[in-house]
């Protein structure tokens, strides 16, 4: 009996010794190289970054359907100054909203829920342009108000840029037309102007017809 107990303790000590960390360094069999990952947001600055849940209105089913839960961002392009809304799902990082904020857009509070707001947009999240009615819900009323204020401010600024661009284009077109009209008038004047030879002949004829 005593001998069997001693053998059992010896086996346990041997097993425990096998699990001890020897400090040996084991080289990996396969070496993985680092791969640069691009998000498409490298040329943009983040204006707003909030956690939220997005819904889209299903016209066929006449109901709201969840699009995803994650982070909604307002990104401003460093060169063009255009701002777009991008939202990715938290775990998969799949894009569930991706559209520009234009001067014609407006966002409104959702009736009955002061943590949510709705807006129309031409979205490109699925790889093709689609007219969507979005509803987004935030964790607090403050975040919802911040989103609405920033969205409206950007839309107004984009609208002013579009108006200035249209005014500049119109001014350039008017200037071009004015220059073309001036050239047409000058050309028309030259066509009606007598040539030098005809003018000299007219002078000689007038001299002969002058009474003596």
Z-matrix of the N, CA and C atoms (Angstrom, degrees):
N
C 1 1.471
C 2 1.510 1 111.16
N 3 1.353 2 114.36 1 -44.63
C 4 1.465 3 119.15 2 -179.96
C 5 1.508 4 110.44 3 -66.41
N 6 1.352 5 115.65 4 -36.89
C 7 1.455 6 118.26 5 -179.29
C 8 1.521 7 110.83 6 -67.15
N 9 1.348 8 118.66 7 -37.72
C 10 1.457 9 120.67 8 179.05
C 11 1.519 10 111.01 9 -66.60
N 12 1.335 11 117.73 10 -37.27
C 13 1.468 12 120.30 11 177.08
C 14 1.513 13 111.07 12 -64.57
N 15 1.310 14 116.35 13 -39.96
C 16 1.460 15 119.98 14 179.91
C 17 1.522 16 110.84 15 -66.08
N 18 1.343 17 116.32 16 -39.73
C 19 1.462 18 119.64 17 178.45
C 20 1.524 19 110.97 18 -64.52
N 21 1.393 20 115.92 19 -38.58
C 22 1.457 21 119.11 20 -179.39
C 23 1.523 22 110.64 21 -65.38
N 24 1.360 23 116.64 22 -41.69
C 25 1.466 24 119.78 23 179.05
C 26 1.521 25 110.69 24 -65.05
N 27 1.311 26 117.32 25 -37.09
C 28 1.459 27 120.52 26 179.79
C 29 1.529 28 110.72 27 -65.00
N 30 1.370 29 116.91 28 -40.72
C 31 1.453 30 120.58 29 178.80
C 32 1.528 31 111.03 30 -64.37
N 33 1.371 32 116.45 31 -41.30
C 34 1.453 33 120.21 32 179.13
C 35 1.512 34 111.54 33 -63.69
N 36 1.324 35 117.95 34 -39.66
C 37 1.461 36 121.70 35 178.10
C 38 1.523 37 110.83 36 -64.71
N 39 1.339 38 116.29 37 -37.43
C 40 1.463 39 119.88 38 179.90
C 41 1.537 40 110.65 39 -66.77
N 42 1.361 41 116.42 40 -41.59
C 43 1.457 42 120.59 41 178.60
C 44 1.512 43 110.89 42 -64.73
N 45 1.341 44 115.65 43 -42.29
C 46 1.467 45 119.78 44 178.33
C 47 1.517 46 111.01 45 -62.87
N 48 1.313 47 116.00 46 -37.08
C 49 1.449 48 118.70 47 179.13
C 50 1.503 49 112.64 48 -67.48
N 51 1.344 50 117.38 49 -28.93
C 52 1.456 51 120.54 50 179.36
C 53 1.522 52 111.93 51 -69.41
N 54 1.373 53 117.37 52 -28.29
C 55 1.452 54 121.39 53 -178.03
C 56 1.516 55 113.21 54 -86.31
N 57 1.296 56 118.58 55 -3.27
C 58 1.461 57 121.35 56 -178.60
C 59 1.524 58 110.28 57 -69.41
N 60 1.383 59 116.03 58 144.35
C 61 1.459 60 122.63 59 178.21
C 62 1.513 61 109.42 60 -80.01
N 63 1.301 62 116.61 61 118.18
C 64 1.458 63 121.27 62 -177.75
C 65 1.519 64 112.48 63 -88.06
N 66 1.360 65 116.37 64 -12.48
C 67 1.460 66 120.04 65 179.95
C 68 1.512 67 113.58 66 82.43
N 69 1.313 68 117.17 67 8.85
C 70 1.461 69 120.92 68 -178.79
C 71 1.534 70 109.37 69 -75.45
N 72 1.336 71 117.74 70 142.45
C 73 1.450 72 124.55 71 179.05
C 74 1.525 73 109.75 72 -96.00
N 75 1.332 74 115.31 73 122.29
C 76 1.457 75 120.07 74 -179.92
C 77 1.524 76 108.57 75 -105.44
N 78 1.305 77 117.75 76 121.54
C 79 1.462 78 122.19 77 -179.07
C 80 1.522 79 109.92 78 -75.14
N 81 1.348 80 118.24 79 139.32
C 82 1.466 81 120.43 80 178.78
C 83 1.521 82 111.41 81 -66.40
N 84 1.329 83 115.53 82 146.34
C 85 1.454 84 120.55 83 -179.15
C 86 1.539 85 110.68 84 -71.79
N 87 1.338 86 115.77 85 -41.46
C 88 1.458 87 121.11 86 -179.70
C 89 1.527 88 108.93 87 -116.75
N 90 1.315 89 117.00 88 128.99
C 91 1.455 90 122.06 89 179.29
C 92 1.530 91 109.24 90 -98.61
N 93 1.326 92 116.11 91 119.89
C 94 1.460 93 121.45 92 -179.32
C 95 1.521 94 109.98 93 -93.04
N 96 1.315 95 116.01 94 132.10
C 97 1.454 96 121.18 95 178.80
C 98 1.523 97 111.04 96 -91.70
N 99 1.328 98 115.37 97 147.12
C 100 1.454 99 119.82 98 178.84
C 101 1.529 100 110.09 99 -71.49
N 102 1.322 101 115.13 100 135.99
C 103 1.455 102 121.54 101 -179.61
C 104 1.521 103 108.89 102 -116.79
N 105 1.331 104 116.46 103 128.55
C 106 1.461 105 120.61 104 179.83
C 107 1.530 106 109.14 105 -72.26
N 108 1.322 107 115.88 106 127.48
C 109 1.462 108 122.08 107 -178.74
C 110 1.522 109 108.78 108 -107.94
N 111 1.328 110 116.58 109 126.31
C 112 1.459 111 121.43 110 178.32
C 113 1.520 112 109.32 111 -107.89
N 114 1.310 113 116.15 112 138.58
C 115 1.460 114 121.67 113 -178.63
C 116 1.523 115 112.33 114 -102.36
N 117 1.352 116 116.99 115 -11.62
C 118 1.452 117 120.13 116 -175.04
C 119 1.515 118 112.84 117 84.04
N 120 1.331 119 116.11 118 3.71
C 121 1.461 120 120.95 119 -178.86
C 122 1.526 121 112.05 120 -110.92
N 123 1.335 122 116.50 121 12.75
C 124 1.464 123 119.83 122 -175.73
C 125 1.520 124 112.58 123 -67.08
N 126 1.331 125 118.49 124 -29.75
C 127 1.464 126 121.81 125 -177.78
C 128 1.529 127 112.18 126 -95.52
N 129 1.340 128 116.43 127 17.70
C 130 1.464 129 120.41 128 -176.92
C 131 1.520 130 110.91 129 -128.75
N 132 1.322 131 114.85 130 152.45
C 133 1.462 132 122.18 131 175.76
C 134 1.524 133 109.16 132 -106.55
N 135 1.341 134 116.62 133 138.11
C 136 1.455 135 121.48 134 -179.37
C 137 1.524 136 110.21 135 -79.02
N 138 1.324 137 115.84 136 118.56
C 139 1.461 138 121.76 137 178.50
C 140 1.528 139 110.61 138 -90.57
N 141 1.336 140 115.99 139 -36.70
C 142 1.464 141 121.12 140 -178.50
C 143 1.516 142 109.13 141 -146.83
N 144 1.335 143 116.56 142 143.58
C 145 1.466 144 121.82 143 -177.12
C 146 1.528 145 107.87 144 -147.31
N 147 1.350 146 117.03 145 106.21
C 148 1.466 147 120.68 146 -175.70
C 149 1.526 148 110.49 147 -138.34
N 150 1.335 149 115.34 148 145.09
C 151 1.454 150 120.49 149 174.78
C 152 1.523 151 109.45 150 -79.51
N 153 1.334 152 115.24 151 140.02
C 154 1.459 153 118.83 152 -175.44
C 155 1.522 154 110.32 153 -163.53
N 156 1.330 155 114.41 154 177.86
C 157 1.467 156 121.88 155 174.89
C 158 1.521 157 107.21 156 -128.25
N 159 1.349 158 115.64 157 131.30
C 160 1.459 159 121.19 158 -173.90
C 161 1.520 160 111.10 159 -109.42
N 162 1.342 161 114.44 160 141.95
C 163 1.464 162 122.03 161 176.37
C 164 1.526 163 109.22 162 -128.33
N 165 1.318 164 116.65 163 153.37
C 166 1.454 165 122.31 164 173.12
C 167 1.527 166 108.36 165 -127.02
N 168 1.325 167 115.70 166 146.93
C 169 1.454 168 119.01 167 -177.99
C 170 1.519 169 110.18 168 -87.17
N 171 1.330 170 116.10 169 123.11
C 172 1.457 171 122.51 170 178.80
C 173 1.529 172 108.10 171 -89.04
N 174 1.341 173 115.90 172 109.72
C 175 1.459 174 120.53 173 -176.84
C 176 1.522 175 111.74 174 -67.08
N 177 1.337 176 117.19 175 -37.74
C 178 1.460 177 120.15 176 -178.32
C 179 1.528 178 110.85 177 -67.13
N 180 1.322 179 116.49 178 -44.50
C 181 1.454 180 119.59 179 179.76
C 182 1.513 181 113.98 180 -87.31
N 183 1.349 182 116.15 181 -8.00
C 184 1.462 183 122.00 182 -179.94
C 185 1.536 184 111.53 183 54.72
N 186 1.339 185 115.07 184 48.47
C 187 1.454 186 119.67 185 -179.36
C 188 1.532 187 110.40 186 -155.96
N 189 1.349 188 115.38 187 162.30
C 190 1.456 189 121.07 188 177.03
C 191 1.523 190 109.65 189 -83.81
N 192 1.312 191 117.11 190 136.56
C 193 1.456 192 122.60 191 176.63
C 194 1.522 193 109.71 192 -123.66
N 195 1.323 194 115.17 193 137.81
C 196 1.469 195 119.55 194 -179.59
C 197 1.523 196 110.15 195 -67.96
N 198 1.336 197 115.27 196 132.19
C 199 1.468 198 121.46 197 179.68
C 200 1.523 199 110.89 198 -98.92
N 201 1.307 200 116.62 199 -29.90
C 202 1.461 201 119.53 200 179.41
C 203 1.516 202 112.15 201 159.53
N 204 1.320 203 115.83 202 158.79
C 205 1.461 204 122.63 203 177.31
C 206 1.518 205 108.33 204 -119.52
N 207 1.327 206 115.93 205 129.44
C 208 1.460 207 119.29 206 -178.21
C 209 1.509 208 111.76 207 179.12
N 210 1.333 209 116.32 208 -135.45
C 211 1.460 210 122.46 209 -176.75
C 212 1.518 211 109.96 210 -118.62
N 213 1.327 212 115.73 211 126.93
C 214 1.456 213 120.80 212 175.69
C 215 1.526 214 108.56 213 -99.49
N 216 1.338 215 116.06 214 134.95
C 217 1.465 216 121.22 215 -178.10
C 218 1.521 217 110.55 216 -126.83
N 219 1.310 218 115.46 217 146.42
C 220 1.451 219 122.34 218 168.36
C 221 1.523 220 106.30 219 -109.89
N 222 1.327 221 116.89 220 116.60
C 223 1.467 222 122.97 221 -173.05
C 224 1.520 223 110.30 222 -114.71
N 225 1.326 224 116.03 223 129.15
C 226 1.464 225 122.03 224 179.97
C 227 1.527 226 109.80 225 -107.35
N 228 1.326 227 115.69 226 125.53
C 229 1.466 228 120.69 227 -179.36
C 230 1.529 229 109.62 228 -70.26
N 231 1.339 230 115.46 229 136.61
C 232 1.464 231 120.63 230 -174.14
C 233 1.525 232 112.58 231 -68.57
N 234 1.312 233 119.07 232 -29.63
C 235 1.467 234 121.77 233 -177.45
C 236 1.530 235 112.58 234 -98.60
N 237 1.321 236 117.26 235 -54.03
C 238 1.465 237 120.19 236 -175.38
C 239 1.524 238 113.04 237 -78.27
N 240 1.332 239 117.30 238 -24.83
C 241 1.456 240 120.31 239 -177.93
C 242 1.517 241 113.67 240 80.62
N 243 1.341 242 117.42 241 0.26
C 244 1.457 243 120.13 242 178.60
C 245 1.525 244 110.18 243 -72.68
N 246 1.333 245 114.92 244 148.19
C 247 1.464 246 120.75 245 -177.58
C 248 1.524 247 108.73 246 -118.86
N 249 1.312 248 116.09 247 134.17
C 250 1.451 249 120.21 248 176.84
C 251 1.521 250 110.58 249 -125.90
N 252 1.333 251 115.17 250 155.76
C 253 1.464 252 122.00 251 176.77
C 254 1.524 253 108.12 252 -101.39
N 255 1.326 254 115.53 253 127.13
C 256 1.459 255 121.42 254 179.05
C 257 1.526 256 108.93 255 -131.18
N 258 1.329 257 115.43 256 131.09
C 259 1.468 258 119.50 257 175.79
C 260 1.515 259 109.18 258 -131.01
N 261 1.330 260 115.32 259 133.35
C 262 1.456 261 121.80 260 179.00
C 263 1.530 262 109.55 261 -120.64
N 264 1.329 263 115.64 262 147.17
C 265 1.455 264 120.10 263 175.26
C 266 1.524 265 109.98 264 -69.62
N 267 1.312 266 116.17 265 144.70
C 268 1.464 267 121.22 266 -169.68
C 269 1.527 268 113.41 267 -63.31
N 270 1.321 269 119.99 268 -40.62
C 271 1.458 270 121.52 269 -174.33
C 272 1.527 271 112.36 270 -93.99
N 273 1.298 272 116.49 271 -47.02
C 274 1.466 273 119.62 272 -176.35
C 275 1.525 274 113.25 273 -86.89
N 276 1.347 275 117.97 274 -15.62
C 277 1.467 276 124.13 275 -176.50
C 278 1.523 277 112.43 276 61.57
N 279 1.319 278 116.64 277 17.98
C 280 1.455 279 120.78 278 176.96
C 281 1.530 280 109.69 279 -69.71
N 282 1.334 281 116.70 280 137.09
C 283 1.458 282 121.17 281 -179.60
C 284 1.527 283 109.84 282 -74.51
N 285 1.338 284 116.12 283 126.61
C 286 1.463 285 119.90 284 178.32
C 287 1.523 286 111.60 285 -115.93
N 288 1.336 287 117.71 286 -4.47
C 289 1.468 288 122.18 287 173.21
C 290 1.523 289 108.44 288 -157.14
N 291 1.341 290 116.01 289 136.45
C 292 1.458 291 120.45 290 -178.44
C 293 1.526 292 108.81 291 -160.66
N 294 1.322 293 117.20 292 99.71
C 295 1.466 294 120.38 293 -178.98
C 296 1.526 295 110.30 294 -155.18
N 297 1.331 296 116.00 295 156.09
C 298 1.458 297 122.29 296 176.08
C 299 1.519 298 110.12 297 -76.79
N 300 1.325 299 116.24 298 151.16
C 301 1.460 300 121.71 299 173.10
C 302 1.516 301 107.04 300 -97.21
N 303 1.322 302 116.39 301 115.53
C 304 1.456 303 122.66 302 -176.01
C 305 1.518 304 111.00 303 -105.64
N 306 1.323 305 114.62 304 164.78
C 307 1.452 306 119.91 305 -178.30
C 308 1.514 307 113.55 306 -67.01
N 309 1.337 308 117.21 307 -20.35
C 310 1.465 309 121.21 308 -179.44
C 311 1.527 310 112.83 309 -84.90
N 312 1.330 311 118.36 310 -5.69
C 313 1.465 312 121.76 311 -176.53
C 314 1.520 313 111.63 312 -84.65
N 315 1.328 314 114.56 313 153.35
C 316 1.460 315 121.53 314 175.04
C 317 1.523 316 108.71 315 -146.65
N 318 1.315 317 117.10 316 146.01
C 319 1.462 318 122.62 317 179.52
C 320 1.524 319 108.53 318 -118.86
N 321 1.320 320 116.06 319 142.11
C 322 1.458 321 121.28 320 -177.23
C 323 1.519 322 110.50 321 -132.91
N 324 1.333 323 115.66 322 152.46
C 325 1.453 324 120.32 323 175.71
C 326 1.522 325 110.11 324 -66.90
N 327 1.319 326 115.30 325 143.25
C 328 1.459 327 120.32 326 178.83
C 329 1.524 328 109.33 327 -76.79
N 330 1.323 329 115.90 328 131.44
C 331 1.467 330 120.03 329 -178.15
C 332 1.530 331 110.70 330 -63.56
N 333 1.319 332 115.45 331 124.98
C 334 1.458 333 120.01 332 177.38
C 335 1.508 334 114.71 333 90.69
N 336 1.339 335 118.63 334 -2.84
C 337 1.473 336 120.46 335 179.81
C 338 1.522 337 108.52 336 -146.62
N 339 1.326 338 116.68 337 105.25
C 340 1.462 339 120.37 338 -176.56
C 341 1.520 340 113.01 339 -79.17
N 342 1.335 341 117.69 340 2.65
C 343 1.462 342 121.16 341 175.05
C 344 1.529 343 111.80 342 -100.17
N 345 1.332 344 116.04 343 1.32
C 346 1.461 345 120.72 344 -175.93
C 347 1.521 346 110.88 345 -126.74
N 348 1.335 347 116.02 346 158.08
C 349 1.463 348 122.27 347 176.36
C 350 1.520 349 108.80 348 -148.75
N 351 1.334 350 116.28 349 160.29
C 352 1.467 351 122.18 350 -175.57
C 353 1.518 352 110.36 351 -129.90
N 354 1.334 353 116.27 352 154.59
C 355 1.463 354 121.74 353 176.01
C 356 1.531 355 109.70 354 -163.54
N 357 1.337 356 115.51 355 157.30
C 358 1.465 357 122.97 356 175.24
C 359 1.526 358 108.96 357 -96.47
N 360 1.338 359 116.63 358 146.76
C 361 1.466 360 120.73 359 178.00
C 362 1.523 361 109.66 360 -159.16
N 363 1.333 362 115.43 361 155.41
C 364 1.466 363 121.97 362 171.20
C 365 1.518 364 106.66 363 -95.19
N 366 1.319 365 116.02 364 100.45
C 367 1.462 366 122.27 365 -168.88
C 368 1.524 367 111.91 366 -93.94
N 369 1.350 368 115.79 367 151.54
C 370 1.462 369 122.15 368 -178.60
C 371 1.528 370 111.35 369 -125.08
N 372 1.337 371 117.69 370 22.92
C 373 1.463 372 120.72 371 -175.29
C 374 1.526 373 112.11 372 -67.00
N 375 1.329 374 117.74 373 -31.92
C 376 1.468 375 121.55 374 -178.31
C 377 1.523 376 113.16 375 -92.39
N 378 1.336 377 117.12 376 8.98
C 379 1.459 378 119.80 377 178.74
C 380 1.504 379 114.25 378 90.20
N 381 1.321 380 117.60 379 1.17
C 382 1.458 381 122.56 380 174.97
C 383 1.523 382 108.59 381 -146.03
N 384 1.331 383 115.83 382 151.26
C 385 1.454 384 120.46 383 -176.63
C 386 1.521 385 110.54 384 -72.63
N 387 1.337 386 115.27 385 129.07
C 388 1.459 387 122.04 386 178.78
C 389 1.519 388 109.66 387 -138.13
N 390 1.331 389 115.57 388 138.86
C 391 1.459 390 120.26 389 174.33
C 392 1.525 391 108.30 390 -78.84
N 393 1.334 392 115.80 391 119.70
C 394 1.461 393 120.88 392 -176.09
C 395 1.524 394 110.73 393 -126.38
N 396 1.337 395 114.67 394 149.26
C 397 1.457 396 121.88 395 169.11
C 398 1.517 397 106.50 396 -109.13
N 399 1.336 398 116.30 397 113.09
C 400 1.452 399 122.10 398 -175.98
C 401 1.524 400 111.30 399 -101.72
N 402 1.322 401 114.29 400 150.89
C 403 1.468 402 121.84 401 169.74
C 404 1.516 403 107.16 402 -134.85
N 405 1.313 404 116.55 403 130.26
C 406 1.459 405 121.01 404 -178.14
C 407 1.519 406 109.47 405 -124.28
N 408 1.332 407 116.46 406 138.06
C 409 1.457 408 121.65 407 -177.51
C 410 1.528 409 109.78 408 -121.58
N 411 1.314 410 115.14 409 132.70
C 412 1.462 411 121.35 410 -178.75
C 413 1.528 412 110.85 411 -108.63
N 414 1.330 413 114.58 412 169.80
C 415 1.459 414 119.37 413 -178.19
C 416 1.521 415 112.48 414 -76.49
N 417 1.333 416 117.33 415 -20.52
C 418 1.466 417 120.59 416 -177.49
C 419 1.520 418 110.03 417 -142.61
N 420 1.342 419 115.05 418 160.70
C 421 1.461 420 121.30 419 177.55
C 422 1.527 421 110.03 420 -66.49
N 423 1.326 422 116.09 421 -35.84
C 424 1.465 423 120.65 422 -178.55
C 425 1.523 424 110.89 423 -62.59
N 426 1.335 425 117.46 424 -43.50
C 427 1.462 426 120.37 425 179.47
C 428 1.528 427 111.21 426 -64.54
N 429 1.324 428 116.41 427 -37.56
C 430 1.459 429 120.03 428 178.88
C 431 1.530 430 110.42 429 -65.22
N 432 1.322 431 117.46 430 -43.95
C 433 1.465 432 121.14 431 178.99
C 434 1.524 433 110.95 432 -63.91
N 435 1.336 434 116.37 433 -40.10
C 436 1.467 435 120.57 434 178.20
C 437 1.526 436 110.66 435 -61.25
N 438 1.326 437 116.18 436 -43.09
C 439 1.465 438 120.60 437 179.55
C 440 1.527 439 111.03 438 -63.57
N 441 1.331 440 116.92 439 -45.18
C 442 1.462 441 121.05 440 -178.65
C 443 1.528 442 110.60 441 -62.91
N 444 1.329 443 116.57 442 -46.98
C 445 1.466 444 120.31 443 -178.54
C 446 1.521 445 111.28 444 -62.07
N 447 1.327 446 117.37 445 -44.39
C 448 1.459 447 121.05 446 -179.07
C 449 1.521 448 110.85 447 -67.45
N 450 1.327 449 117.36 448 -41.06
C 451 1.470 450 122.14 449 178.76
C 452 1.521 451 110.50 450 -60.46
N 453 1.331 452 116.83 451 -48.22
C 454 1.464 453 120.84 452 -178.63
C 455 1.525 454 111.84 453 -66.36
N 456 1.326 455 116.28 454 -39.07
C 457 1.463 456 120.29 455 179.14
C 458 1.527 457 110.96 456 -62.49
N 459 1.322 458 116.74 457 -43.15
C 460 1.465 459 121.03 458 179.40
C 461 1.520 460 110.59 459 -66.60
N 462 1.345 461 116.88 460 -42.43
C 463 1.463 462 120.50 461 -179.90
C 464 1.527 463 110.67 462 -61.02
N 465 1.334 464 117.07 463 -42.20
C 466 1.464 465 120.47 464 178.91
C 467 1.517 466 111.48 465 -64.79
N 468 1.334 467 116.91 466 -41.78
C 469 1.469 468 120.17 467 -179.99
C 470 1.521 469 110.93 468 -66.68
N 471 1.330 470 117.09 469 -38.45
C 472 1.462 471 120.11 470 177.83
C 473 1.516 472 110.59 471 -66.84
N 474 1.342 473 116.71 472 -36.21
C 475 1.461 474 120.65 473 177.46
C 476 1.512 475 112.02 474 -63.49
N 477 1.341 476 117.02 475 -40.70
C 478 1.464 477 120.79 476 177.97
C 479 1.526 478 110.82 477 -64.92
N 480 1.325 479 116.75 478 -39.13
C 481 1.466 480 119.90 479 178.59
C 482 1.525 481 110.48 480 -63.30
N 483 1.335 482 116.05 481 -41.36
C 484 1.454 483 119.74 482 179.87
C 485 1.528 484 110.84 483 -65.22
N 486 1.360 485 116.74 484 -39.65
C 487 1.458 486 120.48 485 178.25
C 488 1.524 487 110.87 486 -64.44
N 489 1.340 488 116.77 487 -43.47
C 490 1.465 489 120.51 488 178.85
C 491 1.523 490 110.67 489 -64.16
N 492 1.324 491 116.71 490 -37.98
C 493 1.466 492 120.68 491 179.03
C 494 1.518 493 110.26 492 -65.48
N 495 1.346 494 115.81 493 -43.21
C 496 1.467 495 119.54 494 179.08
C 497 1.524 496 110.78 495 -64.78
N 498 1.355 497 116.65 496 -40.11
C 499 1.463 498 120.37 497 -179.90
C 500 1.527 499 110.57 498 -65.29
N 501 1.325 500 116.46 499 -40.20
C 502 1.461 501 120.56 500 178.55
C 503 1.521 502 110.90 501 -64.79
N 504 1.340 503 115.45 502 -42.48
C 505 1.463 504 119.52 503 178.87
C 506 1.525 505 110.62 504 -63.61
N 507 1.342 506 116.62 505 -41.40
C 508 1.458 507 120.77 506 179.55
C 509 1.525 508 110.91 507 -65.10
N 510 1.344 509 116.64 508 -41.05
C 511 1.458 510 120.73 509 179.13
C 512 1.527 511 110.57 510 -63.67
N 513 1.326 512 116.15 511 -41.72
C 514 1.461 513 119.66 512 177.74
C 515 1.508 514 112.45 513 -64.22
N 516 1.344 515 116.02 514 -38.70
C 517 1.462 516 119.74 515 178.22
C 518 1.523 517 111.46 516 -66.37
N 519 1.344 518 116.81 517 -42.15
C 520 1.460 519 120.65 518 177.99
C 521 1.525 520 111.55 519 -63.35
N 522 1.335 521 115.36 520 -40.45
C 523 1.465 522 119.04 521 178.94
C 524 1.522 523 110.30 522 -64.14
N 525 1.332 524 117.32 523 -39.79
C 526 1.458 525 121.31 524 179.19
C 527 1.521 526 110.99 525 -64.43
N 528 1.354 527 115.33 526 -42.93
C 529 1.460 528 119.26 527 179.19
C 530 1.519 529 111.37 528 -64.56
N 531 1.344 530 116.82 529 -38.41
C 532 1.463 531 120.61 530 179.93
C 533 1.516 532 110.78 531 -63.78
N 534 1.323 533 116.98 532 -42.46
C 535 1.460 534 121.15 533 179.01
C 536 1.516 535 110.31 534 -64.59
N 537 1.344 536 116.79 535 -42.26
C 538 1.456 537 120.06 536 179.45
C 539 1.522 538 111.29 537 -65.05
N 540 1.349 539 117.64 538 -38.87
C 541 1.462 540 121.10 539 177.89
C 542 1.523 541 110.94 540 -63.77
N 543 1.339 542 117.04 541 -41.39
C 544 1.465 543 121.13 542 179.58
C 545 1.523 544 110.49 543 -63.02
N 546 1.349 545 115.79 544 -40.96
C 547 1.462 546 119.21 545 179.29
C 548 1.531 547 110.36 546 -66.00
N 549 1.351 548 116.50 547 -38.27
C 550 1.464 549 120.22 548 179.64
C 551 1.516 550 111.13 549 -64.43
N 552 1.345 551 116.68 550 -43.75
C 553 1.462 552 120.39 551 178.48
C 554 1.522 553 111.38 552 -62.66
N 555 1.341 554 116.84 553 -41.77
C 556 1.458 555 120.91 554 179.76
C 557 1.524 556 110.80 555 -63.96
N 558 1.345 557 115.83 556 -40.75
C 559 1.455 558 119.68 557 179.77
C 560 1.521 559 111.17 558 -67.17
N 561 1.342 560 115.75 559 -39.06
C 562 1.457 561 120.28 560 179.18
C 563 1.521 562 110.91 561 -64.52
N 564 1.339 563 118.65 562 -39.08
C 565 1.457 564 123.30 563 177.85
C 566 1.509 565 111.60 564 -63.83
N 567 1.336 566 115.80 565 -36.97
C 568 1.464 567 119.21 566 -179.99
C 569 1.521 568 110.95 567 -69.19
N 570 1.347 569 116.99 568 -33.96
C 571 1.465 570 119.60 569 -179.06
C 572 1.523 571 111.09 570 -67.36
N 573 1.315 572 118.13 571 -35.03
C 574 1.465 573 121.67 572 -178.90
C 575 1.529 574 113.20 573 -86.62
N 576 1.313 575 118.23 574 -6.55
C 577 1.462 576 121.84 575 -178.90
C 578 1.533 577 109.18 576 -81.99
N 579 1.365 578 119.68 577 127.95
C 580 1.478 579 120.82 578 -179.43
C 581 1.518 580 111.39 579 -68.02
N 582 1.324 581 115.32 580 149.37
C 583 1.455 582 119.67 581 179.11
C 584 1.530 583 110.05 582 -73.10
N 585 1.327 584 116.60 583 166.43
C 586 1.478 585 121.67 584 -176.41
C 587 1.526 586 111.02 585 -61.99
N 588 1.341 587 117.90 586 -41.86
C 589 1.463 588 120.81 587 -178.63
C 590 1.520 589 111.52 588 -64.02
N 591 1.326 590 115.82 589 -43.10
C 592 1.468 591 119.88 590 178.58
C 593 1.507 592 110.39 591 -64.29
N 594 1.329 593 116.99 592 -38.43
C 595 1.453 594 120.97 593 179.93
C 596 1.532 595 110.80 594 -63.95
N 597 1.362 596 116.60 595 -42.36
C 598 1.470 597 120.06 596 179.73
C 599 1.524 598 110.49 597 -65.97
N 600 1.362 599 115.13 598 -38.93
C 601 1.466 600 118.37 599 179.02
C 602 1.511 601 111.04 600 -64.30
N 603 1.314 602 116.73 601 -37.35
C 604 1.463 603 120.58 602 178.82
C 605 1.513 604 110.67 603 -66.63
N 606 1.338 605 117.77 604 -36.16
C 607 1.466 606 121.06 605 179.08
C 608 1.529 607 110.18 606 -66.91
N 609 1.372 608 116.62 607 -42.32
C 610 1.458 609 120.24 608 -179.78
C 611 1.525 610 110.74 609 -66.10
N 612 1.310 611 116.65 610 -39.96
C 613 1.466 612 119.93 611 178.76
C 614 1.513 613 110.98 612 -64.05
N 615 1.305 614 116.30 613 -39.93
C 616 1.474 615 119.90 614 178.30
C 617 1.522 616 111.28 615 -64.98
N 618 1.344 617 116.77 616 -34.12
C 619 1.480 618 119.95 617 -179.44
C 620 1.526 619 109.79 618 -69.94
N 621 1.351 620 117.44 619 -38.69
C 622 1.470 621 119.41 620 179.51
C 623 1.527 622 111.97 621 -69.63
N 624 1.334 623 115.46 622 -34.97
C 625 1.448 624 119.10 623 -178.56
C 626 1.520 625 113.01 624 -79.51
N 627 1.345 626 116.92 625 -5.56
C 628 1.477 627 119.28 626 -178.15
C 629 1.530 628 109.89 627 -71.13
N 630 1.310 629 119.65 628 129.24
C 631 1.479 630 122.22 629 -179.61
C 632 1.505 631 110.33 630 -63.87
N 633 1.328 632 113.88 631 143.84
C 634 1.488 633 118.43 632 179.94
C 635 1.504 634 109.83 633 -91.51
